[in-house]
Amino acid sequence: MRTGFPRLKSESDRFLRLDSLRFLAAVMVVVYHFRNQWTFASGPGWKMTQFGNMTFAVDLFFIISGIVITFVYEDRLDYRAFLKRRFARLAPLHYATFLFYFLAGFLALRAGYDFWEIRKYQPECALPQLLFLNAHGLCNSHSFNHVSWSIGAEMTVYLLFPLLLRMMGVHRALPGLVALACIAVLGMAEPWLPGDLPWHKLSYDLGVVRAIPGFLFGMSLWAYRHELGRLPFADAVLVALMLLFAGGVLAQAGRGAMVALTYAIAAVALAADQGGKSRSLLTLVAPLGTLTYGIYMLHPLVRTVGFPVLTSAGYSGNAAITICGLLVLPLAYISYFWFENPARRWLSRVRLRPIAVAA
């Protein structure tokens, strides 16, 4: 009889560095969203603009998604089964976190309680959330689980995936070239983008256009995997690029440099994964990559609930937000094994009946 907790393991030995990057990117997103609750003796806290370059972690997710999805489905795409599998993976936690915020906001309003994140409760945005259209500019602000905009953006890319594969069939470099063209167009179009935001900070306000170039670039990286696999000293180059990225975050480097670093890190990580069986210290965290989705989706809930509870119990703001950060990983572990995986297996077994068409 088996006892103890399930052991984490990477879904594939082919992407150990990419899995490690996914985990590190998720940690960056948590730090970025928790940063304003930390305070220091020298000031009231980190400014909202501080460490803004950490938002490129989400673009790294999109690139890695393009690599992995193309690897899995390039030669065996059953579109209906593909969408069903992606829905089964993403929908349960997305809907669960949406339901939490929906009920919390509704009950807070009924009780007259000044819920500290009541601004996220926007009933008019419920339908876009349910239909994965929460990255398409249909709401005027963040709503419910605000990080789920990227899930809506991913689902849109999945819907377009057969067309993107056809593009890659024309020439394997074409998705990457289109990605770079999209980035150039987005840069020129910034004066007309919603909220006067730079394109790399779009989220609920048309963030879907941010997902497309990253995913396309990832597809071309996979198409050139054999050439990338010949890159010498790929692990050392990857570490150097990651250190440069960290320096760019601390120094608030310009967007051009950060885009180049983000895309180069994904390319070199794939090169290192393709270059042979040698392992680096980075690959030791690869099993934690399986918890990335839970970390990403659950950390806003941990802050929403944990921070006011802990501060009201007498903890300082710094201690409360640190405890919240430490709780995210075990909660993501619990979610993965006892909610996400069972829900995915159940949804994968559901048979969709064909729609009868009248003669």
N, C-alpha and C positions, 0 to 999 in steps of 0.2 A: 504494500500500500504506500502510495506516494504521500509524503508530508512536506511541509514547508511551502515557501512561496515559489511561483513559477520563475524560471531563470530567463533573464533577458538575453536575446541573441539577435544578431543582425539578420535581416531577411535574406541577404545574399552576400557571399564573400567577395563579390565583384565590385562592391561600392563601399568599402569600409571607410575610405576617407570622405566620400560624399555623405555617408551617414553621420560621420563625426561632425562634418560641417553643418548638417541640418540641426544637430543638437546644439552646437555652439551658436548658431543663428537664433535658435529659439531662446537661449539664455540671454542673448543680446536684446531680443524683443522684450523680455521680462524686465531687464535692467532699465531699458528705455522707458517703459511704462511705469515703473516703480520709482524712478529717480526723483520725482518731485516730492516724495514723502520723506526723503532723507534731508536732514538739516545739519549745519555745521556751525561751529563757534564764530566763524568769519562771516556768516550771512544766513539769511532765512532759508536758503535751499538752492538747489540747482535750477537755473532758469530753464524755461520751456525750450529755448533754442539750444541749450547745452546738449552735446552728444547727439544732435539731430541726425548725424550721419549713420547712426545705428539703424535708421529706417531702411538702409540698403540690405539689411538682413532678410527682409521680406522679398526683395528682388532676387536674392540668392536662392530662396525657396523656389521661386518661379523657374529659375534656370535649372536647378536640380530636378524639378518636376518634369521639365522638357526632356532631360536626359533619360530619366528612369521610365517615363511613360513610353517614350519612343523605343527604348530597349525591350520593354515587355510586349508592345503591341505592333511594332513596325511590320512584322511579317505575318501576323495572325490576328488581324483586327476583325472581330465580330462586333459591329457597332452597338447593337442592342445589349449584348452581354457586357461590353465595355462600360457603357453608361450605367448599367445596373450595378456593376462592381464598384464603380467610383461613387455612385450614390450610397451604396451600402457602407462604404468606408467613411464618407464624410458626413452624411446626413444625421446619424444618431446623436453624435455629440453636438453638432450644430443646432439641432432642434432642442436638445436637452438644455443647452445654455440659453438659447432664446427663451424657452419656457420659464426658466428661472427668472430672467430679467422681466419678462412680461408679468408674471405673477407677483414678483416683488414690487414692481411699480404700481400695479393695480391695487394690491392690498395696502400699500403705503398711502395711496391717495384715499382709499376708503376709510382708513384709520386716521387720516389727517396727520400722518407722520412725515416729517421733513426728511425723507430718505436722501442720503447725501449724493446719490447718483440718479436721482429721480429724473434728471434731464434725459437719461437714456430711454425712458419710457415714452414711446411715441406710437400710439396705436395705428396711426396712418402709415407707419413704416413696417407693420407686421407682415403684410402681404409680400412686399419685396424680399423680406427676410425668408419667408417660407418658400418663395420661388427662386431663391438664390440670385436675386436681382439687386442685392444690397451694395453692389459696387458700380452701379449704373446711373448714379446721379438722380435717383428717384426720391431721395430724402434730402432735407436741407441741413442735416447734421448727423453725427454718430447716433446710432440707436441700438438698444438692447446690448448684446455682446459685441462691442464695437470692432473687435479684431476680426470678426467673421466676414468682413467685407472681402478679404482675400480668398475666402472659400467660395463666395459668389463669383469672383473673378476666375478662379480655377475651373469652376463648373462651366463657365462660358467657353473657356479654352478647350475643355473636353468636348463640348458640343461641336466646336470647329475642327476637332482633331483630324477627321478624314480629309478635309480640305487642306490642312497643313501638311499631311502626309503626301498628298498629291503635289504640293509645292516642292517638297523634298525630292519627289520622284523626278521632277524636271531637272534639278541639279541639287546635289547635297549641300552646296554652299548657299542656295537661294534663301532658306529660312534665316540664316545668319545675316545675310545682306539686307533682307527685309527688316530684320530686327534693328540693325544699325540705322536704316533709313527711318524707321519709326521713332527712334530716339532723337534723331536730328529734327524730324518734323515736330515732335513734342516739345523740344527745346525752343523752336521758333514760334510755336503756338502758345507758349506760356502766358502771354498777356491776355489771352482769351480763355484760359482754363478757369474752371470754377474756383472761386475764393482767392484768385491771384496767387495760387500755390505753385511752386515748382513741380514738374511732373512726377518727380520721384517721391513726393509726399501726398499724392492723390490716394484716396482710400474710398470712403462712401461716395465721394464726389467724382465719379468716373474713374475709379481705380482700375477698372477692367482694362483700360488702355495701357496701364503700367504692366499688367501681367503678360500681355501678348508678346512684346519684344523679348522678355526674359525667357519665356517658354520656347519661342522660335530659336533663340540663340542656343538653348540647351539641345534642341533637335539637331542643329548643325554640328554641335560639339560631338554628339554621339555618332553622327555620320563620319566624322574625321577621327574617330577613336583610335584607329590603328596608327595613324600618323602621330597623334598626340602621345601614344604609348612609347614612341621612340625618344621622347624628350629626356635628356640626361639629367640626373640629380633632381628628379621631379619633387621628391619629398622635401629636399632642402629648399628648392625654389618656393614650394607651397608655404613652408614656415616663414620664409622671408616676406612673401606677399601678405601673409596674415599679420605679421608684425607691422608692415607698412599700413595695412588697413587700420590696425589699432592706433597707430600714430596719426592717421588721417582723421579718426574719430576724435581723438584728444585735441588735435590742432584745428579741428573744424575745417578740414581741407575743402577745396572747391569740388563742386559736383562732378566735373569732368574727370578729375583724378579718382574720385570714389567709384564712379561708374566703371572706369577702366580696371580698377583694382577688384571690384566685385566680380566682373565678368572673367578677369584673368584667374582669380582664385578658383572659380568653378572649372575653368579649362584645365588648370594645372592639377587640381584634385582628380579629375577624370584621367588625366595623363598618368598620374601616380598609381591610380587604381588599375589602369590597363598595362602598366609597365612591368608587371611581374608579381610574384608572391611575397616579396619582401614586405615586412611590416614596419611601421613606425610607431612611436609613442602615441601619435594622433589616433591611430586605429583602435587603441584601447578603449576609447569612449564610443566607438561605433555602435555597440548594442543599445546605448542610450538614445540613438537616433530613432528607435521604434516608439519612443515616448514623445517625439517632437510635437505631434498633433495635439496630444493631451496637454502638454506644457503650454502650447500656444493658445488653445481655446479656454483653458481653465484658469490661467493666471489672473484675468480680470475678475473672475468670481471670487478668487481667494482674496484679492485686495478689497473688493466691494464688501465682503462679509468680515474678513479677518481684521482689517485695519481698524474700523470703528469699534469692533468688539474688544480688541486688545488694548486700544488706547483708553477706552472707557473702563477697562479693568486695571488701569494704572501704569501700563507700559508706556515708555516714551515713544515718540513717533519713529525714531530710528530703530528701536528694538522691535516695534510692532511690524514695520515693513520688512525688516530682516527676517523675522519669524515667518511672515507671509511668503517671502521668497523661498525659504527653506521648505515650506509645506508644499510648494507647487510640484516638486519632483515625485514625492510619494503619492500624492493625489493623482498625478498623471499615470503612475504605475498601476494604481488601483483601477482607474478608469480604463486603461488599456486591456487589462486581463479580465475584468469582471463586468465591464459595460460595453466598450467599443467592440471587442472581438466577438462576444456572444451576439450582440446586435447585428454585426456584419454577417455572421454565419446565418442568423435567422433570415435576414433580408435576402441573402444570396440564395436561400432555398425557396423563397416565394416565387411562384410561377405566375407570370403575367399572362392573362388571357388575351387572345387576339381580339381586336375591336371588329365587331361585325359591321359590314358595310351593306346598306340596303341596295338591292339590285335596281 
